[in-house]
Amino acid sequence: MGSYVMLQPILAILAGILILIMPRVLNYVVAIYLILVGVLGLLR
């Protein structure tokens, strides 16, 4: 559980950097982020 809490801010920072570099990637980044958060939420 502790690693999950630490993983979320890191994923958010990486997603933000990707969106700044390549705005067209926004849809993919958001979709992957939501899927990861959902899967991690189910596994807890």
C-alpha positions, -999 to +999 in steps of 0.1 A: +000+000+000+028+024+008+044+020-027+010+027-043+007+060-024+042+069-036+036+058-072+006+082-078+025+115-076+054+101-097+029+090-124+012+124-123+045+142-127+056+119-156+022+124-173+024+162-169+059+162-185+047+140-214+017+163-220+040+194-220+064+178-245+037+162-268+002+176-263-012+151-288-004+123-263-028+138-238-056+113-246-033+083-242-017+096-210-050+102-194-064+068-205-033+049-193-033+068-160-070+061-154-066+024-162-036+021-138-054+039-110-084+017-115-064-016-116-043-005-085-075+004-067-090-030-074-059-048-062-058-031-029 
